[in-house]
Every structure is written in C-alpha cells, then in structure tokens.
Amino acid sequence: MKRLFKLAALGIGGGVAVAGLAYAGLAAWTWTHYGHPDLPNEATDSLDTLFPAWDVRERLSLEVAAPPEIVFRAACFLRLRQIPAVRAVFRTRELALSAEPSPQSMLSLVEQARAWGWGVLSEKPGEEIIFGAVTQPWEANPVFRALPAESFAGFQQPGFVKIAWTLRVQPAQHGARVVTETRVTSNDEASRAHFRTYWALVMPGTYLIRWFALRAIRKQAEDAFSRQHLSS
C-alpha cells in the first residue's frame, strides 16, 4: 500500500511538473510573439472599423448544427459561471493576483459583461455584438470603463489598454458558425509592457474560457434546436 501511494505521488508530481513546463513554454511563446498575431485575413467589417490596429488578436470559432438565430440566442444567454472549468480559471486568477473573490453570479453572458463594465460598441441583432472597454487588466481588481463607440477608437490616455471582443454567428453549411474574437491595443509603452507580461501569464486561461464557452454554446443551441424540432 505504501508503495502504491508513493507511485501515485510520483505520478501526480510528474504530471504537475509536465503541466508546469508546458505552461511556462506557452507563456514564453506568447510573450515572444506579442504584437505579431498569426491569423489569416478575414472580413470582420464592424470590428475592423472600431479597432483597425492591435497588439493582440485572438479568434476561436466552432460550427454548430443549429440555425444561426438559435445559436446567437444561446451565445447571448450563456451563463459562464455554470461551467466548472471557467469558474476554476476565474478563481486561479484571483488567487494568483490576490484579488477579491468575484460574486458567484449566474447572469447571462451579455448581462455579465455589462455588469463588469463592458459597453456595447456595435450590434447587429441576431448576428453580432461587440463589447469594448478601457482598463488596466494587470491590476488585482481591474475596473472596466465603457466608452461610446465614437470615442473608443480615439481614446489615448496613457497607462491604459483598449480591449474589444465580439460574439458573431455566421451561416454555415450544416447550421451556423459561432465566432469570438478579442483585440487589444496599448496606449503607450508602459501600458504595453505591463499588458505584455500580463497576457503571457493569463492567455492560457482566457483561451480555456473561450474554448469551453463555445462548446457550451454548441450544446445549448443544439439541444434547443432538437427540442424545437421534436415539438413541431
């Protein structure tokens, strides 16, 4: 029994070490490639108009076997806090930065974004919604300040970064494609240095949030479509 416990401890320790090395490697890669997003060109007219230049551009997408209107509704009404992995990522950030625990809210994604301080920069009902804010995300308890769309692009106050992210649903061959894209730009070299380090450390967590969120949207949309189909 003692030998089994010892082997188990060694296995867990080895797994933690491998995960730590992988995380360190990803953080180093992110820091090195900061300011050089490697994404193919894609027409994103609304976001390009609001945010023509950026230091960070991250995009994830997923095809869903449901009509676009059902997928968009599922995206807007997603409750992030119901996803265990997302709660774990939020809690890890709080512990790492000694931040105050965030309320265990069960607001929808759109409601939660507004509650955090994000403002709507652009919206196409049933198709796309773009949120934006100016902030200092490297702070333990960052404040997100919304600005009108006409003021967002021109905001240049030193010490801040501008962040915009979008939820977009497009028709696809077998239903729809849900897309989330995030763009960040810094207002000066000091804020760029702060955010570069911060982004290298948190990017794996933010990627996981988006990854799990898209799959939750897919499940909810496909379940809703299936129920609708059965009742018709």
N, C-alpha and C positions, 0 to 999 in steps of 0.2 A: 504493500500500500504506500509506504514511504517513497519507494522508487517511482510509483505511478505519479504521485504528487510532484516529485522532483522533475520527472519528464514533462508533466503538464506545465509546470512553472517555466521550464526551459523553453517549451514550445510557445507559451504566451509571451515570454520575454523576447524570443526571436521574432515573433510576429510584430511586436511593438517596435523593435529595432528596425525591421524592414519597412514598416509603415512610416517611421520617423525619417529614414533615409529617403524614401520616396517623396515625402512631403518637403523635405529640405531641397531635394533636387528640383521639384516643381516650383518652389518659391524662388530658387536661384534662376531658373529659366525665365520665370515671369519678370523678375527684376531686370534681367539682361535684355529681354525683348520689349521692355516697356517703351511705349511710343512708336512701336512698329507692328501694329496689328496685322496679322496674316489672314485676311479674309478676302474671298472673291468679290468682285463688284456685283452689286445687286441694287436694283432700283428701290429706294426707300424714300420717296419724294418728301413726305412730311418731315421725317427725321433729318434728312439732308438739309432742308431749308432752315430748320431750327438749330442744327448742330453740324455745320459744314466741316469743322476741323475738330480733331480729338487726339488724346493721348492713349485712351483705351477704347476699344470697340470689341464687344463680346456678343456673339449671337448663337442661339440654340433654337432648333426647330424640331417638330415632331408631327408626323402625319397621323390623322385621326379618322376613323371610319364613322363619321357623322357629318351632317350638313354644317356649313360654316356658322349659321346663326346659333345652332345648339352649342357648338364648340366655343364661340365667343362668350355666350352666356355662362358656360361652365368656367371659363377663364376668369371672368369678372367676379363670379361668386365663389371662387375657390377660397377655402379657409386654410391658410398656411399653417396655422397653429395645430391643425388636426393631423399634420404629417409628422410622425415621431422624429424622423431624420432632420427635418427642418428645425424642430424645437431643439434638438441636440446641437445643431450648428449655432443657433442664436445663443444658447447657454454657454457654449465653448467660447464665443467671442466675449461674452460678459465676464467670464472667469479670467480670460487672458488679459483683458484691459481693465479689470477691477471695476466694471461698470455696474450700475444699478440694475437689478433684475427687471426685465420688462414685464408689464402686466400680461397675464395669460388670456389675451383677448381672442375671441372667436369671430371677429369681424371678417367680412368678405375681403378679398384682395384689394378691391378698389376702395372700400371703406377704410381698410387698414392703412393703405398708402396715404390717404387724406389725413387720417389721424396722426400719422408720423410727421406730417408737414409737407408732403409732396403736393404739387399743384398740377392741374391738367394743362398741358401746353397745346395739345391738339386732340381732336376727337372726330372720328368718323363712326357714327352709330352702327353697331353690329359688325364693325370691321377692324377698327384700330383705336387705341387710346394711348397717348404719350404723356408720361409724367416727367416732371423736372423739378430740380431744387438746387440751391447753392448751399454748401455746407463745408464742414471740416471733419470728415468722417474718421480721422485718426484720433479724435478726442474720445475719451471713455464713454461719454454720453452726448453724442453729436446732436446738433439741432439742424433740422432740415427746413430751409426757408423757401417758400414758393414765391415765384415771380410771374407776372403776366408774360405771355409769350412774346409780346413786342419788346419787353425789357430783358428777357433771358439771354439772347444772343449777345447783347451789348454789355452785359454785366462784367466788369473788370476789376472789382475790388480786390486788392492784394490779400493773400492769405487764405483764399477760398478756392474750392473747385466747383465746377458746374457738372451736374450729372443728369442725364435724361435716360429713361428706359421706356420701352414700348411693349405692349401686347398687341399682336396683329394676327388676324386669321385670314388665310387666303384659300380660295377654292383649290382642290387637288383632284387627281384622277379618281381616287376612291373615297372622297369625302372632303376633308379640309386639312390644311397645314397650319398649326399654331406656331407663332414665332415670337421669341422675346429677344430684344436687343438692348444692350446698355452701352452708353457712350459717356466718357469723362474727359474733361479738359481742365487744366490748371491755369490760374490767373497770373502766376508769377513763378519764379524759380524756387522760392522757398516752399510754396504750397506743392509744387511739382515734386520736390524732393520728399516732402512728408508723405504725399499720396503714393509715390512710387514704392516706398518701403511698406506702407500700409497694404497696398494692393498685392504686393508679393506675398504677404503673410495671410491675407484673407481670401485671395482669389479661389483657392480650392474649396473653401466653404461656400462662397457665393455661387460657384459652379454647381455644387451639390444641391443648393436650394433650387436653382433653376431646373436642374435635371429632374429632381423629384417632383417639382411643381408641374412640369409639363406632363409627366406620367400620371399625376393625379387628375389633371385636366382631361387627359385622354380617357381615363377610366370613367370619370363622371359624365363626360359627354357621350361616350358610347353606351353607358348604362341608361342615360336619359333617352337616347335615340331608340334603344331596344324597347324600353317601356312604352314609348310613343308608338312604335311600330306594332307592338302587341295589342295595344288598346284601340288601334284604328281598324 
